[in-house]
């Protein structure tokens, strides 16, 4: 995804430096109506889950557990933790390059970035970002990806931004002045190749040219800016101010501020659903998520979640939001009310030459449409796009595996299914229908010989 949720400032874990504590569907119209959300699940994860990232294409969510030094992978379809990956010391932030299906994890206590293959879940490399000779690159704290240029940007609390080439892994460094600067959030504008970086200590926001790595603008922000998210459809930047319980709304080109939105206490992570022009803010102090309509800049809902809410990401395809709760070691799941939810998790077997009929059922707002998003149905079967009915007559033996999607105005849901098709069995003998194979042919041959022999004996006796 292009917009990344950010984790909190780890005040108790990070050293003092210079007397200062170091602590994302095709886009719809910008004025699309806001959805109504509800908490649909709470998923137990590891110790102190501060941040998370998401790959909307694979529907996988990556949760960084700070105290466990792990990343847990959640299947967005089932809500189950499907794997746990050991990373570096103190993982604080996660970013995903959906184009290359690569996951990047910033390890704050190891001064490194762990690179994970999204396809296999294996750690492919660990990249050091520290340069002790100039005291930069220490405490990597936030991370973002420009998928267009395949470049990774790491905000290091020791007044710098590390720039990682996604192909070679080579690292360059952008030094930020003054030396007391503490970048805690970073976001990327892929359309203009611009990077935005907050300075928590200096209460400023910087804009960096991705082509030259030069800082092109610095402005005063709200008190202690902490989270960033960018909406490429509307060219709008959203910045949470931890010290002011507000979110600033700014133009992505000029950084001109157009609105200040009051949210909950201690706003940390920010995420944007570009498809619906909706912004989600994780309020750590009030254990809530503020939902903002991007068209009106109004808070449309405030939803209670877990304890000490920090990171947040949005899946624009499924209209689902994930929030980390470090103090109860969980991830809260918000879904749009009325979004599709496929309830069918298995289908009956089919028989060659016999009519088949089964319906994939889903709840949610109507109209609802169904499609095969991956794989194929058994030969001879078709899917009714409006009813979810799978029907027809199978023509071959085997097992077909496929994924059905259900779509309505509120989002999409996916379900992996399969249909096993067998050959027709003869009720009287249990012998398979033609072709019988060698065994069946021999049985028929010897059976015929036996009948002919018995008939011959009867004729002999009669004579």
N, C-alpha and C positions, 0 to 999 in steps of 0.2 A: 504493500500500500504506500501511497505517497505521503500521507499524514500520519504521524506516529504519536502514540500516547507516551507521556514521559513520567518517570518515577519521581519520588519525593527526595528532598534534601535529607541526607542521612546525617543529621546533626551530631549524633553521639559517636559516629564511626569515623569521622574524617578529621584530619589534623588541621591545626591553625597555621596559616602562612601569612607572614607579614602582619600579624595581629588581626587578620580577618579570617573568619571561619570558612574553610573550604567545604565547604560542605559537598476505506477509504474507497452493475447495471449501466448502461450508458446514461450519462447525465440527463436528468429531466429538466424542465423549465426551472429557472431560479426561484420562482414564486410558488413552487409546488406546495400543496397543503401538507401541514405537519401531521405526523402520525401520533397516535396515543400509545404509550408504552406501559408495560407491566413487567415485574420480576417473575420470570418463569422457572428459574432454576438457580441453585447455589451449589457450586462445584468445589469440593475440598481439593486443595493443591498443597504445595510445599510451604516451608517456613518463610514468612515475610515476602509474599509476592508483591513486589513493588511495581513492576511494569509488564507490559505484554505487547505483542505484535500479532498481525493477522495476515494470512494469505487468502484473499477472497476467492481465488481461482480453485484452490484445493480445499477451501472451507476448514482450514486448520488454524488454531489459535496457539500462540507460543507464550508461555507464562514464565517470567524470570523470578526465581525464588532466591532472594538475597542471602538468607542464612543457610540454605541448603547447597548453594553453588550448583544449582540445576536449572534446566529449562524443561517444563512439562508441556506436552503437546496435547491439546484438546481437540477432539473431532467435533466440529461445529454441528454436524447432523445428529449425532447421538448424545453429545454433551459428556462423553466419557474421556478420561485421560488415557491416551493410547500409548504414550511412551514418555520416558524421562531421560534427559540427556545431561551428562555431567559437563559443566563448562568451567570458567575461571572463577576466581575468588570474588564474591560480592557482585553478581550480575545485577545491573541497575537499569538497563534499557535494552529494548529489542526493536529491530527494524527488519523488514522483509522486502527483498527484491522479487516481485512476482514474475517479472520477465525471465529471470534466470532461476527462479525457485530456490533462492539462497537466503538464509537467515543469519543475521549479524547480532551478536550479543556483546554489549559493553560491560566489561568486568572492572568495577571501580577500584577494587583493592589489588588487582593484578596488573593494572595499567595496560590492559590488552583488550582485543576484540576476538571473540570466538566466532569462527565461520562454520556454518552447518549446512549440509545439503538437505534441502527440503524434500527431495525425492527419497532419500535413504535414511535421513535422520542421523547421519554420521557426521562427526566433527572432521572437517577437511583441513583446517589450519587454525593457528592461533597467531594473531598479529599484534606485536608490541607497538604501542603508540607513544611511549614515554621517551623523552630526550633529557636525561638528567644533566647534561652539560649546560643546558639553558633553563632547566627546571620547568619544562612544559610537557604536556601530554599526560600528566599525572591525574588520577581520579577521573577516568572517562565516565561521563554521567548521563549523557543523552546521545541519541544516534538517529540518523535519517538517511534515506537513500534517494538518489536521483536515478531512476530507472532508465531514463533516456540516455544519460552519459555513463551509466554503470559506475557511479561514484558514490562512496560512502562517506558521510560526514559525522565526526564524533566530537561532541562538545565536552572538553576536559575542564574540570573545575580549576585547574592550575592555568588559568588565563590563556587558553588556546583552543583551536579547532584542528583536529587531525583529518586529513583528506586521504582516503584510501582508494586506490585504483581497484575496481572490482574484478579485473582480469588478472593483473600481476600481483596484487596485494601490496604494491609499493605505497609508502606513506610519505606525505609532505605535511608541513605544519603551518598554520596561520596563527601568528602571535597576536594577541589582543592586548591593547593598552587600556588602563594601567595594569600593573602586575597584580593588582588586587581584584581584577575582574573574575567573576565566577559564572561562566555560562552554564545554565541549568536546562536549557531547552533549545531545540534546533528544528527547523522545518525547511522544506525545499519547495520552490516554485519551479517546476520542470519546464513550463512554457517559456520562461525568461531566463532560466538557469541562474536563479537567484537563491541565496541561502539566508535565512533569518536566524539570529542568535540572540537570546536574552542574556543579560548580565544581572544576576540576582543581587549581588552586593552593591553594584553601582546604579541599580534601577534604570537601566538603559536597554535599548534594543538596537542591534546592529544589522545592517544589510550587507551581504558579501556577493561580489560578482563571481559566479562559478567558473567563468572562463579564465579569469586572471587571479582569482583567490584574494582580491583586494577588497578591503572594507570600503564601501562607497557611501555609506550613510550611518550616522549614529544619532538616535533621538532619545530624549528622556521618556521613560515609561511610567506606569503606575508603580506603587511601592512593591519591591521584591517580585519582579515578574518571574513566573515559573513554568508555565505551559504554553505551547504554541501549536497551532494547526492552521493549515492553509487550504482554502477552497479555490481550486483552479478554475472552476466554472464561473465564479463571480469575482475572481481576482481579489479575494478578501482574506486578510490575516486576522486570526483570533489569538489573543494573548491573555492568559490568566495572571492576575496580580495577587500573589499570596498574602501580601500585607494589607490589601485593600478590599478583599472579598468582591472583586470585580473582574469583568472581562472587557478588554478593549477591542474594538472593532476598527480595523485599519485597511486602507487601500494598499494592495500588494505592490504597487509601483512607487507611489509617493510616500507611503507610510502615514499619510494623513489620517487622523482619527475621525471616525464618523459617529461613534457611539460608545458609551460606557454602560455596561450592563451589570447590575447588581446580582450576585449569585450567592451561594452558601459560604460558610466560613472555611477558610483555608483551601481555596481552589488550586488544585495541582494540575492533573492531566486534562487535556482538551482534545477532542476528536471531532471530525467533520464528516457527515454523510453528504457527499456532493450530489448524489442522485436526488435527494429530497431537501437540500439546503437546510439541513438541521445540524445544530452544534450540541455536543454533549460535554459537560464540565463535571469533573469529579471533585467534590467538596470534602476534603479530609476532615475538617473540623466539625462538620455537621452530619457526616456519614450519609451524604445524599449525592444524587446526580441532578444537575440542572439541565433541562432540555430547552434549547433556544431555537426559535423560528428565525432563520437567516434573513427572511424577507422583511420582517417587521422588527427584528432585534428584541423581541419580547420573549421572556421566559414563559413557556407554555405549560411546564410541569416541573415539579421537584419530587423525586422519587427516593425513598429511603432504601439503602442497600446495606452492605456490611460495615465492619468497624474500620475506621481510619482510611476511607476510600482514597485511592491514589491514581492508578493508571486507567485509561479508558481507550478502547478502539471500537470502531463500527464496521460491520460488514454491510456494504451498500447493496449487495445482491439479496441477502436474506432478510435485511432490515432488522438485524440483531446487534446488540451492543454488549460488550464484555467489560467488566470493571473489576479491578483487583482490590481486595480488602486485607491489608497486611496484618492487622491486629486480630483477625480471626482465621487467617490462612485460607481464604476462599476467593472464588471468582463469582461475581453476580452476573446473571444473564438477563438482559432486557430484550423482550420481543415486542414488536408492534402488535397491538390488539387487532385481530382480524387477519394477521399474516398467515399464509398457508402453513399447515402442519399435517404432514402425511402420517396417517395412523396405520396404514397397512405395512407390515414388516415381513410378510411371507406370502407366497402364492402357491396354489395347488399344482400338482404335477399334471402334465398333459400326456395324451396317448396318440400315437401316430394314426391318422385316419379318423379320429374321433373329435367331434366339435368341442372346443374349449371356450370357457367364459369365466372371467374373474375381474373384479373391479378394484382399482387402486383408490382408496378413499382418503380424502383430506378435509380438514376443517378450516374455516376462514371465510373471508368475505367473498361473495360471488359477484361477477362471474369468475370462474376458476378455469384455467387451461392446463392441460397436461402434455408432456412431451418426453421423449426418450433423449436424455441429455448425453448419455454415453452408452456404449455397448449396443447390442441389437436384440430384438425379440426373436423367439424361435421362428424359423421359416414357416410361413402360413398364418402367422398371427399379426394383428394390427392393433394400434392403440387409438381409441376415440379421444380426440384432443379436448373435447368439451365435457365428457363424462368420466374419463379415466378407465373406461371399459376396455379390457384386453380380450379379444375374441378372434375366432377363426378356427382353422383345422390344421394342426401341426403335420408336417410332411416328413420329418426326419428325427431320428433318435439323437439325444444329447442333452446337455445342460447349457442354457443361454443365460449369461449374466449381463445385467444392464442397470442403468440408473434412471429412475423416473423423477421428473421435476414437476412441481405444482406451482403455478404462478397466478397472482392476482395483483390488485393495485397496491398492496402493502408489502409485497416482496415475493421471495421464492423459497421453496423447501425442496430438499433432495432426499431420495431414499434408494439405496442399493437393493436390488431384488434379483431373483433368479427363477427360472422355470425349468424343471427337469422333464424331458419328454421321453417316454418309453414306448416299446413296441407293443402292439395289441397281443394279448395272451388268449389262447383257446381255452374256453371254460371247461371243456370235457377232459382234455388231456394235459393241459398246462404247457403244451408244446407251442413254441412261438410260431407265429404266422410266417408264410413264405416271405423272404427266403429262409428255408430251414437250416441250411448249412449241411455239412457232410453227415453229421449225426442223424439229422432228420431224414436225409435221403436214404441212408442205410436202413433206418428203421422201416421206412416205407417199402424198400426192396425186399427185406427179409420177411416182412409181414405179408407181402404179396405172394412170395414163394410158399409160405406156410398155408395160406388159403388155397392155393392151387394144389398142393399136396393132399390136403384133406379132401378136396373135391374129387381128386383122382382116385383115392382109396374108396370113396363111397361108390363111384361108378364101377370099380372092380368087383365089389361085393354084390352089387345089384346084378352084375352079369352072371 
